[in-house]
Amino acid sequence: MCARMGDDSVFGPCRPVSDPLVQTGYLSLYAPMNTVIATFLLSALGLVATAVPEVVPVPLGTACTSYLGYDGAQAGPFIVVADSTGRDVDGIGLDAHYFVENGHRWGYVTAPASAATSNISMRCADEKLQAQVNLGVEGEDPVWTDVVVSGDPNLEGGLGFAFPDDPYPSIPVGPYWHFVDGKQVPGIFLGARNVTTFGFVDNWAGVEGEYYLLRLMAQGEGFTSWQPSSRDAMGFLKITYA
């Protein structure tokens, strides 16, 4: 197996996990990202019940070869499950919740609070992560739509699809490996901007029931600080077979 090291012009197209650049230099370069975010959030220990493991995320590039079920053109379908939240949601596949704004239908990728209701299938096609979701009128077949993180500060790093047009470009989501103490954690995880930690924001929606909205815990432009409550959690999103 090999790791794509970011800019091919600097690191080359692909390097084995055993390569010293992967084991030392590159990991040390990216190690602060999740660690800093976890440290920031752990400062609110009085507010949050669980904390994610400190991992080093290594991006695998945009090629679909990094995902499960690659067939030479695209990868999948697969599902994505909650991981390392310390809550009942761990191991449960993600779902979707929809909204309509000025006739435009869009939605968030969400996680059930306890028991799975339905899982959305995902795939990689044209070097983009996509989900099979219902964007048409009721009764129409679901369509494959890009899964992204919103760049709009008002949506606070929300994970979703078909966000309404606004001046803030969406952020592509891609595959990552996790390392802890220099050892690779089994599995492939989703993230963006070298961050794979997501906030699981508890949400009660009446007849829709209780579920978690998902926020990428990144910092910088387009992201706002978030103070988790005791009902919220933090964790990862792990790819598994459908």
TORKOL-601532 format. One record per atom (N, C-alpha, C): residue in three letters; x negated, z negated, y negated. Coordinates in steps of 0.1 Angstrom, whole numbers, plus 5000, padded with zeros to 4 digits. Each point is the difference from the previous one (the first is absolute). Layout:
BEGIN
AlaXZY ...
This chain:
BEGIN
Met499250005012 Met500850004988 Met499150004988 Cys500650054989 Cys499250014988 Cys500849964988 Ala499349974989 Ala500749954987 Ala499750104989 Arg501050044993 Arg499850084988 Arg499749914989 Met498950034993 Met499449904991 Met500450024985 Gly501150084998 Gly500450024986 Gly499650144995 Asp499250014990 Asp499550134994 Asp499050065010 Asp500450125006 Asp499150065010 Asp498750044993 Ser500050044987 Ser498850044994 Ser499049894999 Val500449885001 Val499149884999 Val499649955014 Phe501049985009 Phe499849935012 Phe500050105012 Gly500450124999 Gly500150095011 Gly501449995005 Pro500550105009 Pro501450015004 Pro500449895009 Cys499249955009 Cys500449905010 Cys498849935006 Arg500249875002 Arg498949925006 Arg500549915011 Pro499249975010 Pro500449915011 Pro500149864995 Val500849925007 Val500249864996 Val498749935000 Ser499150045009 Ser498749935002 Ser499050034989 Asp500350104992 Asp499250044989 Asp499749894991 Pro498749974996 Pro499849894991 Pro500750014986 Leu500350124996 Leu500750014987 Leu501449955002 Val500650025012 Val501349945002 Val499949855002 Gln499049955008 Gln500049865003 Gln499549924988 Thr499250054991 Thr499549924989 Thr500350054987 Gly499450114995 Gly500250044987 Gly501450034996 Tyr500750085008 Tyr501350044996 Tyr501049885000 Leu499849925011 Leu500949895001 Leu499849904989 Ser498749984996 Ser499849904990 Ser500550064987 Leu500150134998 Leu500550064988 Leu501549974999 Tyr500750015011 Tyr501549995000 Tyr500549865004 Ala499149915004 Ala500449875005 Ala500749924989 Pro499650014987 Pro500749914990 Pro501550034998 Met500450125004 Met501450044996 Met501149915005 Asn500149995014 Asn501049925005 Asn499749854998 Thr498749975000 Thr499649864998 Thr500349954987 Val499850084989 Val500449964987 Val501549984999 Ile500750095005 Ile501549994999 Ile500549885008 Ala499449985012 Ala500549885008 Ala499649874992 Thr498950004994 Thr499649884993 Thr500949984988 Phe500450104993 Phe500949994989 Phe501349955004 Leu500550055011 Leu501349965005 Leu500049865006 Leu498949965007 Leu499949875005 Leu499949894990 Ser499750044987 Ser500049904990 Ser501549954997 Ala500950075006 Ala501449964999 Ala500549945013 Leu499249935007 Leu500349945013 Leu501349914999 Gly500249954989 Gly501249914999 Gly501350095000 Leu499850134998 Leu501250084999 Leu500250095013 Val499050025007 Val500150095012 Val499649935013 Ala500850035010 Ala499849935013 Ala498950055009 Thr499750134998 Thr499050065009 Thr499050084993 Ala498850015006 Ala499050084993 Ala499450105011 Val499750124995 Val499550105009 Val498549975004 Pro499650055011 Pro498649995004 Pro499150084990 Glu498849964997 Glu499150074991 Glu499450115008 Val500350134997 Val499550115007 Val499350104991 Val499150085005 Val499450114993 Val500750135003 Pro500750064991 Pro500750125003 Pro499150124999 Val500050095009 Val499150125000 Val500950135000 Pro500150074989 Pro500950125000 Pro499550115010 Leu500950075006 Leu499750105010 Leu500250144995 Gly500350014987 Gly500250144994 Gly501450045002 Thr500350124995 Thr501450055000 Thr500350095012 Ala499050035008 Ala500350095012 Ala500949945010 Cys500950085005 Cys501049945010 Cys499349965013 Thr498850045002 Thr499349975013 Thr499849845001 Ser500149934989 Ser499849865000 Ser501249925005 Tyr501250075001 Tyr501249935005 Tyr500250025014 Leu501049925006 Leu500450015014 Leu500750135002 Gly499850065012 Gly500750115005 Gly499750134993 Tyr498750024996 Tyr499650134994 Tyr500150115010 Asp500650114996 Asp500250115010 Asp499350134996 Gly499149994990 Gly499250114995 Gly500650054987 Ala501249964996 Ala500550044988 Ala500649884992 Gln500649915007 Gln500649884993 Gln499949895010 Ala500449884995 Ala499949885009 Ala501349935000 Gly500449945011 Gly501349935001 Gly501050075009 Pro501249955000 Pro500549894991 Pro499549875006 Phe500049904991 Phe499649865003 Phe500849914991 Ile500049875003 Ile500749914991 Ile498949914994 Val500449934990 Val499149904993 Val500649875001 Val499349895004 Val500549875001 Val499349904991 Ala500749894997 Ala499449894992 Ala499049935009 Asp498949964993 Asp498949935008 Asp499449894992 Ser499749895006 Ser499349894995 Ser500749934988 Thr501350005000 Thr500749934989 Thr500249855004 Gly500049975013 Gly500349875005 Gly501549975000 Arg500850114999 Arg501549984999 Arg500650085012 Asp501349985002 Asp500750075011 Asp499950154999 Val499750054988 Val500050154998 Val498850065007 Asp499049935004 Asp498850065006 Asp500450075013 Gly499550135001 Gly500350085011 Gly501250084999 Ile500849984990 Ile501350074998 Ile499750134991 Gly500650115004 Gly499950124993 Gly500650014987 Leu499550084991 Leu500550014986 Leu501350085000 Asp500849984989 Asp501250074998 Asp500050064986 Ala501250044995 Ala500050064987 Ala501349954993 His500049984987 His501249974992 His500150104988 Tyr501150054998 Tyr500250114991 Tyr500749964987 Phe499750084989 Phe500649994987 Phe500350134994 Val500950014991 Val500350124993 Val499949984985 Glu499250094993 Glu499849994986 Glu500250144994 Asn501150014991 Asn500350134994 Asn500150115011 Gly500749975011 Gly500250095010 Gly498850025009 His498949944997 His498850015009 His499949895010 Arg499950035012 Arg500049905011 Arg498549975004 Trp499649885000 Trp498749955003 Trp500049875007 Gly498949955004 Gly500149875007 Gly498749935002 Tyr500149885005 Tyr498849925003 Tyr499849995016 Val498850005004 Val499749965014 Val500149855000 Thr500749955010 Thr500249855000 Thr499849955014 Ala499949875001 Ala499849935013 Ala501249915002 Pro500650005012 Pro501149915003 Pro499549854999 Ala500949914996 Ala499549864998 Ala499849935014 Ser500850055010 Ser499849935013 Ser500250115011 Ala501150055003 Ala500350095011 Ala500050144995 Ala499550095008 Ala500050154996 Ala501450055000 Thr500450084990 Thr501350075000 Thr499850145004 Ser499050074994 Ser499650145004 Ser498650024995 Asn499350085007 Asn498650044996 Asn500050144994 Ile499350024989 Ile499750134995 Ile498850065007 Ser500150125004 Ser498850075006 Ser499150054989 Met498750005003 Met499050054990 Met499150105007 Arg499350084992 Arg499150095005 Arg499050034989 Cys498950075004 Cys499150064990 Cys500150155001 Ala500350074988 Ala500050145000 Ala499550044986 Asp499250115001 Asp499350054987 Asp499249894993 Glu499449925008 Glu499249894995 Glu500749894992 Lys501349995003 Lys500949904993 Lys500849925010 Leu500149874997 Leu500949925008 Leu501450024997 Gln500950035010 Gln501450034997 Gln500949915009 Ala501249984995 Ala501049935007 Ala501350095001 Gln500749985011 Gln501250085003 Gln501249914994 Val500550044989 Val501049924993 Val501250094996 Asn501149934996 Asn501250074996 Asn500150014985 Leu499650124995 Leu500150024986 Leu501250094995 Gly500750055010 Gly501150094997 Gly501349925000 Val501150075000 Val501349935001 Val500249955014 Glu501049915001 Glu500249945013 Glu500450105011 Gly499349995011 Gly500350095011 Gly498950115001 Glu499250024990 Glu499050105000 Glu498849955009 Asp499350095005 Asp498849965008 Asp498949944992 Pro499349905005 Pro498949944992 Pro498950104998 Val499249984989 Val498950094997 Val498749934999 Trp498950075002 Trp498749944999 Trp499650004985 Thr499649884995 Thr499749984986 Thr498849914998 Asp499150044991 Asp498849934998 Asp500249854997 Val499249915006 Val500149864997 Val498849974990 Val500449934990 Val499049974989 Val500249864994 Val499049964993 Val500149884992 Val500450044986 Ser501049944994 Ser500450034986 Ser498949964990 Gly499750094991 Gly499049974989 Gly500749954988 Asp501349985000 Asp500849954989 Asp499949845000 Pro499449944989 Pro499949865000 Pro501449935002 Asn501150064996 Asn501349945002 Asn500449985015 Leu499450085008 Leu500350005015 Leu498949925007 Glu499049954993 Glu499149905005 Glu499350035013 Gly499550125001 Gly499350045012 Gly500850025012 Gly501350034998 Gly500950015011 Gly499750125009 Leu500249985013 Leu499850115010 Leu501350075003 Gly500150134998 Gly501250075002 Gly499950155000 Phe501050074996 Phe500050145001 Phe501050064989 Ala499750124996 Ala500850084991 Ala500349924987 Phe499149924995 Phe500249934988 Phe500550094989 Pro500949954991 Pro500450084989 Pro498850054991 Asp500150114994 Asp498950054992 Asp499849914988 Asp498749974998 Asp499649924989 Asp498650044996 Pro499449954989 Pro498750044996 Pro498949945009 Tyr500349915010 Tyr499049945008 Tyr499950075013 Pro498950065003 Pro499850075013 Pro500049905012 Ser500650045011 Ser500049925012 Ser498750005006 Ile499749905008 Ile498749975007 Ile500150035015 Pro499250105005 Pro500150035014 Pro499649885009 Val500650005011 Val499849895010 Val499250075012 Gly499049935005 Gly499250055011 Gly499649905010 Pro499350045010 Pro499649925012 Pro498749924997 Tyr499949885005 Tyr498849924999 Tyr499749935013 Trp498749975002 Trp499549905010 Trp499949874993 His500049895008 His499849874995 His498749945008 Phe499249934992 Phe498849935006 Phe500149864996 Val499749915009 Val499849864997 Val498749955006 Asp499149954991 Asp498749965004 Asp499250115007 Gly500250124995 Gly499350115005 Gly500550065013 Lys501149955005 Lys500650055013 Lys501450074996 Gln500250115006 Gln501250084998 Gln501249935006 Val501149994992 Val501349955005 Val500750125007 Pro500549985012 Pro500850115006 Pro501150054992 Gly500250134999 Gly501150064993 Gly499750074988 Ile500950074994 Ile499950084988 Ile501149944990 Phe499649984988 Phe500949944990 Phe500250094988 Leu501149974993 Leu500250084988 Leu499649934988 Gly499650084990 Gly499649954987 Gly499850104990 Ala499549964988 Ala499750104989 Ala499049934991 Arg499250084993 Arg499049954991 Arg499149895006 Asn499750025013 Asn499149905007 Asn500649875001 Val501349995000 Val500749875002 Val501150025011 Thr500049915010 Thr501050015011 Thr500949885000 Thr499949904991 Thr500949895000 Thr501250034992 Phe501249975006 Phe501350024994 Phe500749874998 Gly500749994989 Gly500949894998 Gly501350035007 Phe500649905007 Phe501350025006 Phe500949914992 Val500850074991 Val500849944990 Val501449985006 Asp500449875002 Asp501349985006 Asp501150044990 Asn501050085006 Asn501150054992 Asn501349995007 Trp501049954993 Trp501349995006 Trp500950104993 Ala500750095008 Ala500750114994 Ala501550005005 Gly500649885001 Gly501449995004 Gly500350065013 Val500950105001 Val500350065013 Val498850075006 Glu499050034993 Glu498850065006 Glu499249905007 Gly500349874998 Gly499249905006 Gly498749964994 Glu499249935007 Glu498749964994 Glu498950085006 Tyr499150044991 Tyr498850085004 Tyr498949984990 Tyr498850055004 Tyr498849994991 Tyr499750134993 Leu499950004987 Leu499450114993 Leu498549995001 Leu499350115000 Leu498550005003 Leu499350044987 Arg499049924996 Arg499250034988 Arg498650015004 Leu499350104996 Leu498550015002 Leu499449904990 Met499149915006 Met499449894992 Met498750054993 Ala500150114992 Ala498950054993 Ala499949944986 Gln499050034993 Gln499849964987 Gln499750124991 Gly500249994987 Gly499750104991 Gly501250074994 Glu499850124994 Glu501150074994 Glu501150035009 Gly501249984997 Gly501250035008 Gly500449885009 Phe499249894999 Phe500449895009 Phe500149874991 Thr501049925004 Thr500249884992 Thr499849885009 Ser499549894995 Ser499849885008 Ser501449955005 Trp499949945012 Trp501249965007 Trp499849865006 Gln500949914997 Gln499949865005 Gln501049995012 Pro499549995012 Pro500849995012 Pro500749875001 Ser501250005005 Ser500849875002 Ser499849965015 Ser500649895003 Ser499949955014 Ser500850095010 Arg500950094994 Arg500750095009 Arg499350135002 Asp499050034992 Asp499250125001 Asp498849985010 Ala499450115003 Ala498850005009 Ala499050114996 Met498949995006 Met499050114999 Met499550045013 Gly499750135002 Gly499550055013 Gly499650144999 Phe499950065011 Phe499550145002 Phe501150095006 Leu499850135000 Leu500950105006 Leu499150075010 Lys500449995013 Lys499250055011 Lys500850115007 Ile499350115003 Ile500650115007 Ile500149985015 Thr501150045006 Thr500149995015 Thr500950125004 Tyr500050025013 Tyr500850115005 Tyr501549984999 Ala500850104997 Ala501449994999 Ala500649985014 
